[in-house]
Structures are given as structure tokens and as C-alpha cells.
């Protein structure tokens, strides 16, 4: 079982960044980044000032971002244990889902507004 903990700090400018804790200070673990079970090059494990803490940086290739949900997994290369995962959602299909959800929320809000107005009218003194 992996004793490491990877905590995402941010995803910015196409780069995942996190902090790995629980590792031996003198031996950073080997990590892998995969997308659809295919390895992605460029993941870096960088020693930080605090012993046993390492910065993790992983660039997300632009050619992997496409319509739908793209899931990325960071794992311990030795054991295969998943340390973290993240998803990038994009594209037309997603915008249709969001529009449908917004329409549903608007309908529910209108229903609540009518019920509140009716209540105010009925309880007015």
C-alpha cells in the first residue's frame, strides 16, 4: 500500500500542480500520469524545503483536450496505486448539458417566485 499523499494545489495554464507528502526525503517516488491508460510524458517530482515533501508538476498536452470529459490519473509507478485524478470537461455536448440544467433551474425559480407571491397575497393583512 502506498503511504504517499498527493494533494492538488492548482490546475493553471495547462499544468497540474500538487504537493506529495509521506515520501522518503532522499528518494522521491516515481510517478506516472496517464490519460485513457496511455502514459503522458513530462511529469516532474521536485524536492521542496520541508523533508519528505515534493512538488508535482504535470503538463496537460493540448491535443488531449477535446469534446467531453477527459480524465487524467497520477499514480505510483511502482505499485500502480492512484494518488490523484482530475477531469477536464469541454465541448459542445457539455454546453448542451449546462443549458438544459440552467433551463431547469430557471423553471424551478419561476415556480418558487409564483408560490411566494401567492403566499404573500394570501397572508397580506
C-alpha positions, 0 to 999 in steps of 0.5 A, spaced: 500 500 500 502 506 498 503 511 504 504 517 499 499 523 499 498 527 493 494 533 494 492 538 488 494 545 489 492 548 482 490 546 475 493 553 471 495 554 464 495 547 462 499 544 468 497 540 474 500 542 480 500 538 487 504 537 493 506 529 495 507 528 502 509 521 506 515 520 501 522 518 503 526 525 503 532 522 499 528 518 494 522 521 491 517 516 488 516 515 481 510 517 478 506 516 472 500 520 469 496 517 464 490 519 460 485 513 457 491 508 460 496 511 455 502 514 459 503 522 458 510 524 458 513 530 462 511 529 469 516 532 474 517 530 482 521 536 485 524 536 492 521 542 496 524 545 503 520 541 508 523 533 508 519 528 505 515 533 501 515 534 493 512 538 488 508 535 482 508 538 476 504 535 470 503 538 463 496 537 460 498 536 452 493 540 448 491 535 443 488 531 449 483 536 450 477 535 446 469 534 446 467 531 453 470 529 459 477 527 459 480 524 465 487 524 467 490 519 473 497 520 477 499 514 480 505 510 483 509 507 478 511 502 482 505 499 485 500 502 480 496 505 486 492 512 484 494 518 488 490 523 484 485 524 478 482 530 475 477 531 469 477 536 464 470 537 461 469 541 454 465 541 448 459 542 445 455 536 448 457 539 455 454 546 453 448 542 451 448 539 458 449 546 462 443 549 458 438 544 459 440 544 467 440 552 467 433 551 463 431 547 469 433 551 474 430 557 471 423 553 471 424 551 478 425 559 480 419 561 476 415 556 480 418 558 487 417 566 485 409 564 483 408 560 490 411 566 494 407 571 491 401 567 492 403 566 499 404 573 500 397 575 497 394 570 501 397 572 508 397 580 506 393 583 512 
